[in-house]
Amino acid sequence: MRRNIIICLLLAGITLAIYWPVRNFDLISFDDPYFLTDSPEVRSGLNWHSFRWAMTSVVATNWHPVTSLSFVINHQLFGSNPGAEHLVNAVLHALNAAWLFLVLQRLTGCCWRSAMVAALFAWHPLRVESVAWISERKDMLNGFFLLLTLWAYARYAEKSKVRSPESKVSYGLALGFFALGLMSKAMLVTVPFLLLLLDFWPLKRVAGGEWRVTRFGLPVPQRPGATRQSEGGSTLNHLLFEKWPFFALSALFCVITFLVQHRSPAMPSLDRLGLGFRLDNVIASYLRYLGKTVWPVDLAAHYPLPVNGRSYLALWPDWQILAAALLLVCVSVLCVCQRARRPYLAVGWFWYLGTMLPVIGLVQVGGQGMADHYTYIPMIGPVISLVWLAAETWDAGRIARVLLTTAAVVVLAANMVLTRHQLQHWKNTVSLFQHTVAVTGENTMAEYILGLGLEDEGRISEAMVHYRIAMNSNPTIKEAFYRLGGRLVQMGKWAEAEQVYSRLLKYLPNDLAGHLGLAVALPHLGRKTEAIGHLKAVLQQDPDDPGVLNNLAWTLATDSDAGLRDGREAVRLAEQACELTHYQKTICIGTLAAAYAEAGRFDDAMATAEKACALAAATGEQDLLQKNQELLARYRNHQPYHEVASPDPAEPSVVDAEKTVPAKP
């Protein structure tokens, strides 16, 4: 027991020391805002509303209530503190390192082998993305609850001879921890199959050959009435049957995840990414992950999908894909053939293949071809196989033991150095995605996120360069168009903004933000009729958008061109906008007053303008208060308001540069 405590403290302490610099790291403008700064529920701290939000809301196309709740609690304890968020990830990872050691030792009875696996798991550079990226808190929680599930299942297996209360409690704990793991991240859906692998080894609950009893000296569980001749089959049936609640939970979360994601643009259809392409990428990715485990260099925050052979993950030629598939099959066959002599090979290999399956790309979500954080759980399997295989040489003699010990020390030291080096890239968005672009080459998403990071640092001109690079790399990345167009609107570069939004609509003709952007830019170029057409195009797709209704009503009520004005239609649109905003938007009420004046209803115009002034005074909107007071004076003289020159950005309008262009992708 004392030895175990010392090993746990060393594993957790060294892991935390490696990741200690994250306390000074910033947020990453890639998913982090969704979970933190853009979420009013998280910022409100722990309360009934935020708890209900965490339990029911979809965040970044995923439903993971335990993860969402962890961010709420973290904010309640530490406030808006990126360093604290990072340290929570690091502490959870350190705990997982210690837990992995304890679970493996309980399962196998091997101390130093389990410690080696835990150290390699915790200190490998592939873990950096999961730990240093706040958004991947779900990996930490996922791993934590998986290890608790395995620990409880091991206790259940030890007591499975009789249906004792302790056995039932352990089974219930395993099922409960499994559910919490799924609610942290649905990647655990293949865990029931992992439990079957553990039944094979190291629990040895599978009947056959010399394995008639478990490692704990308990008879293999049998179905009542089974004969000795049918012992093997009945054992397998029993092991499958006892896990039906686990399979049921997995099926439920598969359905939930599909329903949440299938309508999301993050899940491309088979028409966009065909089955053949996906299978090729699956085969290549299985080997690439193994390659990065053995040689962890050029790690990146985003590996783009291999489209047209122009990316870092460009697919291999057909003969290489076939060779890779054959290699995967051969390794699988070899592990199966070695199941009696070296069962850990099969367990470790199929642990990897199975737990990686939900994220390997058959069901594609997002634009990444692979991701380092996907390896957090799957790579435990191959490490177990390699450590146990290497340990077979321990009894070969003193020289073998010296060489094995030296190799272990060198590998662990190399991992720590590489991990610390990789960690430095994650200190902020700019450093991370500059590195990502450097190691992946043409990478549309990385260029866009790099632009966001530069913009957050106030380096607008540099950010706009990277937005343009992203647009040229992939004309359908609408987020880059939004950001670049929005910045050009703010700078008053109307002609350039018009070119950006027109190019966006060339590739995405129904994009609402593109139409809104042109509606803002075109009037400044003397093309008001076209601007009105774009506003009407938006209303055809979204007839209840109060901002667009207000903007169009303002134009129809106040434009300097009499041929464009239409008082009756302006009143209809403005009244609809006010109803949708429950008459709580000063800007919409002011537009309605202008529409009444244009329609000749000056008594209504004066009464409505007085409401706008009162609301502006109550809400502290001084600019709008002054503007509506000036307009009220005109209406009292029975004079409608007509713009003299091109619209000024300060005129009443809900649609401005920031509201036209989404702040985040």
BELMO-V638983 format. One record per residue. SS is DSSP state (H for helix, E for strand, - for the rest). NEAR is the number of other ideal C-beta (glycine too) atoms within 8 Angstrom. Layout:
BEGIN
[[SS,NEAR] [SS,NEAR]]
END
This chain:
BEGIN
[[-,4] [H,5] [H,7] [H,11] [H,8] [H,8] [H,11] [H,11] [H,9] [H,8] [H,16] [H,12] [H,9] [H,12] [H,14] [H,11] [H,7] [H,11] [-,14] [H,8] [H,10] [H,15] [H,9] [H,6] [-,12] [-,7] [-,11] [-,14] [-,11] [-,12] [-,9] [H,13] [H,10] [H,11] [H,14] [-,15] [-,8] [-,6] [-,11] [H,5] [H,11] [H,12] [H,10] [-,8] [-,8] [-,7] [-,7] [H,5] [H,8] [H,13] [H,11] [H,8] [H,10] [H,12] [H,8] [H,6] [-,9] [-,6] [E,10] [-,7] [-,9] [E,12] [-,10] [-,12] [H,10] [H,11] [H,13] [H,14] [H,11] [H,11] [H,14] [H,15] [H,9] [H,11] [H,13] [H,7] [H,6] [H,7] [-,5] [-,7] [-,7] [H,10] [H,10] [H,12] [H,15] [H,13] [H,10] [H,11] [H,18] [H,14] [H,9] [H,12] [H,15] [H,15] [H,10] [H,14] [H,15] [H,13] [H,12] [H,15] [H,16] [H,12] [H,12] [H,14] [H,12] [H,8] [H,11] [H,9] [-,6] [-,10] [H,9] [H,6] [H,12] [H,14] [H,11] [H,10] [H,15] [H,14] [H,12] [H,13] [H,14] [H,15] [H,13] [-,12] [H,11] [H,12] [H,13] [H,13] [H,14] [H,14] [H,13] [H,12] [-,15] [H,13] [H,12] [H,12] [H,15] [H,12] [H,12] [H,14] [H,16] [H,15] [H,11] [H,14] [H,15] [H,13] [H,12] [H,12] [H,13] [H,11] [H,12] [H,13] [H,13] [H,13] [H,11] [H,12] [H,12] [H,8] [-,11] [-,11] [-,5] [-,6] [-,4] [-,7] [H,5] [H,8] [H,12] [H,9] [H,8] [H,13] [H,11] [H,8] [H,11] [H,12] [H,11] [H,8] [H,13] [H,14] [H,9] [H,11] [H,17] [H,13] [H,9] [H,13] [-,13] [H,13] [H,10] [H,15] [H,10] [H,11] [H,14] [H,10] [H,8] [H,11] [H,11] [H,11] [H,13] [H,14] [H,11] [H,13] [-,10] [-,11] [-,12] [-,11] [-,12] [-,12] [-,8] [-,5] [-,4] [-,3] [-,9] [-,6] [E,8] [-,12] [-,7] [-,6] [-,5] [-,9] [E,8] [-,13] [-,9] [-,10] [-,7] [-,4] [-,4] [-,8] [-,6] [H,4] [H,4] [H,8] [H,12] [H,9] [H,7] [H,11] [H,14] [H,9] [H,9] [H,11] [H,13] [H,9] [H,7] [-,7] [-,11] [H,8] [H,7] [H,12] [H,9] [H,8] [H,12] [H,14] [H,8] [H,8] [H,11] [H,10] [H,8] [H,10] [H,11] [H,9] [H,7] [H,11] [H,12] [-,7] [-,4] [-,9] [-,4] [-,8] [-,12] [-,6] [-,6] [-,6] [-,4] [-,5] [-,9] [-,7] [H,6] [H,6] [H,9] [H,12] [H,9] [H,11] [H,14] [H,11] [H,12] [H,14] [H,13] [H,13] [H,11] [H,10] [H,14] [H,10] [H,8] [H,12] [H,12] [H,6] [-,5] [-,12] [-,5] [-,5] [-,12] [-,13] [-,13] [-,15] [E,11] [E,17] [-,11] [-,11] [-,7] [-,3] [-,7] [-,6] [-,15] [-,11] [-,14] [-,8] [-,10] [-,9] [-,5] [H,6] [H,6] [H,8] [H,13] [H,8] [H,8] [H,13] [H,9] [H,8] [H,9] [H,11] [H,8] [H,8] [H,9] [H,11] [H,8] [H,9] [H,12] [H,8] [H,6] [-,11] [-,11] [-,5] [-,5] [-,9] [H,12] [H,12] [H,13] [H,15] [H,16] [H,15] [H,14] [H,12] [H,15] [H,13] [H,10] [H,11] [H,15] [H,13] [H,9] [H,10] [H,8] [-,10] [-,11] [-,8] [-,7] [-,10] [-,8] [-,5] [-,8] [E,10] [E,11] [E,11] [-,9] [H,12] [H,10] [H,12] [H,12] [H,11] [H,12] [H,12] [H,14] [H,11] [H,14] [H,13] [H,13] [H,14] [H,13] [H,9] [H,12] [H,13] [H,10] [H,9] [H,10] [H,7] [H,8] [H,8] [H,6] [H,7] [-,6] [H,5] [H,7] [H,11] [H,10] [H,8] [H,8] [H,12] [H,8] [H,8] [H,9] [H,9] [H,8] [H,8] [H,9] [H,11] [H,8] [H,8] [H,13] [H,11] [H,8] [H,11] [H,14] [H,10] [H,8] [H,12] [H,13] [H,9] [H,8] [H,15] [H,10] [-,9] [H,15] [H,10] [H,11] [H,14] [H,16] [H,9] [H,11] [H,14] [H,12] [H,6] [H,10] [H,15] [-,7] [-,9] [-,15] [H,13] [H,12] [H,15] [H,16] [H,16] [H,14] [H,15] [H,16] [H,14] [H,15] [H,13] [H,12] [H,8] [-,7] [-,5] [-,8] [H,9] [H,6] [H,8] [H,15] [H,11] [H,9] [H,13] [H,16] [H,10] [H,9] [H,15] [H,14] [H,6] [H,10] [-,7] [-,8] [-,6] [-,13] [H,11] [H,9] [H,15] [H,16] [H,13] [H,15] [H,13] [H,15] [H,13] [H,13] [H,12] [H,16] [H,7] [-,6] [-,6] [-,8] [H,12] [H,7] [H,8] [H,14] [H,12] [H,8] [H,14] [H,15] [H,9] [H,11] [H,15] [H,12] [H,7] [H,8] [-,9] [-,6] [-,5] [-,10] [H,9] [H,13] [H,13] [H,14] [H,14] [H,18] [H,15] [H,17] [H,14] [H,15] [H,14] [H,13] [H,9] [H,9] [-,6] [-,8] [H,12] [H,7] [H,9] [H,15] [H,13] [H,8] [H,13] [H,15] [H,9] [H,9] [H,14] [H,12] [H,6] [H,7] [-,8] [-,5] [-,7] [-,9] [H,13] [H,10] [H,14] [H,15] [H,18] [H,13] [H,13] [H,17] [H,15] [H,14] [H,16] [H,17] [H,12] [-,11] [-,6] [-,7] [-,4] [-,4] [-,11] [-,13] [-,7] [H,13] [H,7] [H,9] [H,17] [H,14] [H,8] [H,14] [H,18] [H,9] [H,11] [H,18] [H,12] [H,8] [H,9] [-,10] [-,5] [-,9] [-,5] [-,12] [H,12] [H,11] [H,15] [H,14] [H,15] [H,15] [H,15] [H,18] [H,18] [H,16] [H,13] [H,17] [H,13] [-,10] [-,6] [-,9] [H,11] [H,6] [H,9] [H,14] [H,12] [H,8] [H,12] [H,14] [H,9] [H,10] [H,14] [H,12] [H,8] [H,12] [H,13] [H,8] [H,6] [H,7] [-,5] [-,9] [H,7] [H,7] [H,13] [H,11] [H,8] [H,12] [H,16] [H,9] [H,8] [H,14] [H,13] [H,8] [H,11] [H,15] [H,8] [-,6] [-,5] [-,7] [-,12] [-,10] [-,8] [-,10] [-,4] [-,5] [-,7] [-,8] [-,6] [-,7] [-,5] [-,10] [-,10] [-,11] [-,12] [-,12] [-,9] [H,10] [H,7] [H,8] [H,13] [-,13] [-,7] [-,4] [-,8] [-,5]]
END
